[in-house]
Amino acid sequence: FIQMLRSAKKRDVLQLLRRAPEEMLPFVVEAAVAAQSVASLAALSDFLDFGKEPKSLLEKFLYAAAFSPRPSGELLRLVLDKLDGKQLAPEVQETGIVAMGSLIGKLCQQKLCGLQQEVERGVETILRGLRGAEEESEVVIYLLALGNAVLPETIPSLLDHAEEGPAPITAAAISALRRFPARHISGKVKQAMRRIFHEKKKSYEKTCRLAAAEILLDNEPSPMDVINILLAANELETETATFLLLKVQNSLR
């Protein structure tokens, strides 16, 4: 079916979308996203009205885009255009932001970061949204999107939120940092994770401290980091201390 859509003209794909029975429509939308031909994406652009379509169908489209294994710049542009400047249901908006991050990350994995204007536009959209977010839940969604994008230039912003935010924001920021390969876990990142684990600035939730310790232990830990984490484990409850001890033993192996 996807192969058929790849060779179809825009008007044929559009007619198929418009005539599909209601229960089949999500499948056809998902297939059109998977086809990723110029015609299928243009048909989706004409068909999907983010102001009218049911939330379930819009979320199906966004999930299909987010999980596309090798997305194109055109697919990212379609998502950006559909989200841009529109008043959407919160669930659709959140799914769209996370999908945007996923698409950016996959395009960059394909070495298309510098070649696609859509990537730059997408990154700016996420960062602008993060700067303007007022609700805690909004900030978390934008941090999840940055975690999906895995862009080194966003690490300073992630570190700020990791150290300064309330627990859900700290957790989301550290989770995003854990997605980065070891070469991007710099001394500055490690220093911030030490401050969080050892609670140098303020008190952090246990899960945040453990996640910070994991970043330190999973990325070429220094002997001093290992010693300090083990010493700190003496003051933690048994379950947490055992978890850290197992992490250290795994590193030694």
N, C-alpha and C positions, 0 to 999 in steps of 0.2 A: 504494500500500500504506500509506503514511504517512497519507494522507487518510482511508483506511478506519479506521485505528487511532484517528484523532482523533475519529471519531464512534462508536467502539465502547465498550461498557460494560466495567467493570473485570473482571468474571467472564469475558467473552469474550477479552480480551487475555491474562488469566492462563491460560485454557484453551489459547490459541494457543501461549503460551510453554511450557507443560507438554507439549504434544503435538508440538511441532516436532521434526523429525528432527535428530539431533546436528549434522550438517553445516550445517543451516539456522539453528540456534539463534543464532549470533552475528549473523546478518543481522536476525533478528526483534528481538533485544535492541537493536541499533543503531537500527532503525526505531522501536521504542517510545520510545527516548530522543528521537529526532528529532520524534516526534509531540507530546511534552510536554503532553499533556492530563492532567487530574487523574486520569482513569481509567488511562491508560497508565503514569503514574508510580507510582500506587498498586499496580498489578499488578506492576511491576518490584520495588517494595519488598517485596512478599510473596514473589516468586519468587526473587530473588537472595539466597542464603545465603552470606555472605562467609566462613563457616567451612567450607563444603563444596564450593562450585562450583570447577571447575578454574580455575587462574590465568589461562589464556588468555581465558576468558569474562569474568572480572571485569575484566581489563585492557581488553577490548573495550568493555565498558560505560563504564569510566572515560575511555577515549580518546574515545568518542562524546560523552560529557558535555563534555570539555575543548574539543572542536572545534565544539561547538554554536554557531552564529553569534549567536543571540539567546536565551541561556538564561534560564530563569525562576528566581525565588527558590526555588520548589518543587524544581527540579532540584538546586540547591545543597544544599538541606536533605536531599534523598535521599542525596547523596554524603556529607554530614557524618554523617548517621545510620549509614550503612553502615561508615564508617571509625572511628566513635567508640568508643574503649575496647576495640578488638578486637585480638587477636594475629593479625596477617596475615603472609603471605609478604612478604619485603622488597620484591620487585618490585611487588607490588600496593600496598603501603603507599606506596612512592615515587611510583608513577603517580598514586595518589589525592591526594597532597599537591600535586603539580604541577597536577593537574586542578582542585583546589580554588582555587589561585591564578588559574588561567585563568578560571574561572567568576566569581570576585570581580571581576577586571579587566573582564570584559565587562558584568557587571551595573552597575558604576560608569560605564562608557561610556554605558549607557542611562539614566544619571542616577537610578539606583535605590539608590545606596549608603546614603543616609540613610533610605530607606523600607523596607529589608529587614533584619529582625533577623538573618537567616541570614548576611548579609555581615559584620556585627559578630562573630558567632559564628565564622565562618570565619577572619577576620583574627586573632582571639584564639587560635584553634587553631594557626595557623601560627606566630605569635609565641611562644606557649607551647612549641611543639615546638622552635623555634629556640633558646630559652633553655635547654631541657633536653637538647639534642642533645650527645652526647659524642663520637661518631665523626665524623671529618672529612667522610665521605661523606654523613652525615645532615645536617650543617650546609649542605653544598652544595645538597642537595635543597630544604631550606627557603628558601634564598636564591633558587633558581630559581623557587619558588612566589611569592616576593615580587616577583620580576622580572615574572612574569605578571600579578600583581595591580596593579602600578604605582600604589601608594597613597603620596601625598606624606608622610604621617605615619610611614612606615617608612624614610624616607631617613636619619635619624640612625643607625638600627641598621645599615643597609647601609654607611654610611661607617665605622662602627667596625670591621666585619668586613673592609672593603676595606683599611684601614690596618694592622690588627693580625693578620690571619689568615695562615696559611701559603698558599703559592702557589695551590692549587685554590680555597680560600675567597676569597682576594683576587680571583681571576679571576671567580668567580661573582658576587661583590658588585658589581664594576665592570660586569660584563655586565648586571646588573639595573639599575644606575644609567643605563646607556646607553638603556634603554627609556623613560626619562622625557622628556617634551617640554621644550623650552628654558626655559620659564617656571619650571620646578622646579630647574633647574641654577643654584643660588644661588651667591653668593660663597663660602659655607662649603664647598659641594661642590667648587668650583673650587680652593679653597685645599688641600683634601685631595688632589685630583688632581695639583696641583703638587708636593706633598710626595712622592707616589708616583712621579711621573715623574722628579723630580730626586733621588729617594732620600734625602730629608732625615731620615727616621726609621730606615730600615734598607734593606737590599738587596731589590729586587723582581725577579721574573722579567721577561725582556724582553717577553713578551706582555702582562703586566700594565701595564708602563710604557707600551707602545704604546696600550693601551686607554685609559689615563688621558690620554695626549696627545690621543687622538681626541675624548674628551669636551671637552677644552679648545678644540680647533680647530673642533669642530662646533657650538659654542654661543656665538656672538658673542665670538670671542677678542679679548683686548686686544692692542695692539701689543707690549707687553712679553712676553706669553705667546708670541707668535709668534717674537720675537727670541730668547728664552731656549730655546725648543724647537729652533730652528735652530742655536744655539750648541752645545747639548747633542748635536745630531746629529753634529757633527764628531768626537765621541768614540765614536760607535757604529759597528758594523760596516756595511759598504757597503749591504747589502740593507735594513737597518732605516733607515738614514739616507735612502735613496732613497724608501722608503715615506713617511716623514715629510715629505720635500720635496714629493712629489706631493700629499699632503694639504694642505699650505700653498698650493701652486699652485692647487688646486681651490677653496680658500677665496677666493683672490684673484680667480679668475674669477667 
